[in-house]
Amino acid sequence: MTLTIDQVSAGQSLPSLAHDVSATTVVLGALASRDWRPMHHDFKFATERNGTQDIFLNTPNLAAWFERYITDWTGPRGRIGRMTFRMRDSVFPDDRMEFAGTVTATSTDDQGCAWADLDITVSVGERLCCTCTARVAIPTDESDNPWARKGQNWTP
């Protein structure tokens, strides 16, 4: 099923996503982004040198999780135009990350591209770990595909 902009409205909640983080989640995310800094794979370095409780998710890994969360909701035709996030606390192995999101606004630009603005959080229990704002293009109807927009027709 293709999500279209007529199915989206301000105030709408996105489905939640929860994921149990393991040491493998942390290490593979760091490796995939070529982040060789030891605080993402070396427990002793992370705890003794950095003073953290364990190794922790790196920035590109969290960015990928936000992208997954958004595109799980939009489906394959959703296209992220902008995304900014702030890491407020670390996500460690044995944490359960919980993503929650809300549509804050919808609009259509001069080129006919439909947009949804989102506020997203990542929490571990009562701890707010990350906040994110995103602007995602959503098809106007079943025949529209934001991925086909190029040049002046793509203005995120």
Stockholm file with secondary structure:
# STOCKHOLM 1.0

chainA/1-156         MTLTIDQVSAGQSLPSLAHDVSATTVVLGALASRDWRPMHHDFKFATERNGTQDIFLNTPNLAAWFERYITDWTGPRGRIGRMTFRMRDSVFPDDRMEFAGTVTATSTDDQGCAWADLDITVSVGERLCCTCTARVAIPTDESDNPWARKGQNWTP
#=GR chainA/1-156 SS CCCCGGGCCTTCEEEEEEEECCHHHHHHHHHHTTCCCGGGTCHHIIIIISCCSSCCCCHHHHHHHHHHHHHHHHCTTCEEEEEEEEECSCCCTTCEEEEEEEEEEEEECTTSCEEEEEEEEEEETTEEEEEEEEEEEECSSTTCCGGGCCGGGCCC
#=GC SS_cons         CCCCGGGCCTTCEEEEEEEECCHHHHHHHHHHTTCCCGGGTCHHIIIIISCCSSCCCCHHHHHHHHHHHHHHHHCTTCEEEEEEEEECSCCCTTCEEEEEEEEEEEEECTTSCEEEEEEEEEEETTEEEEEEEEEEEECSSTTCCGGGCCGGGCCC
//
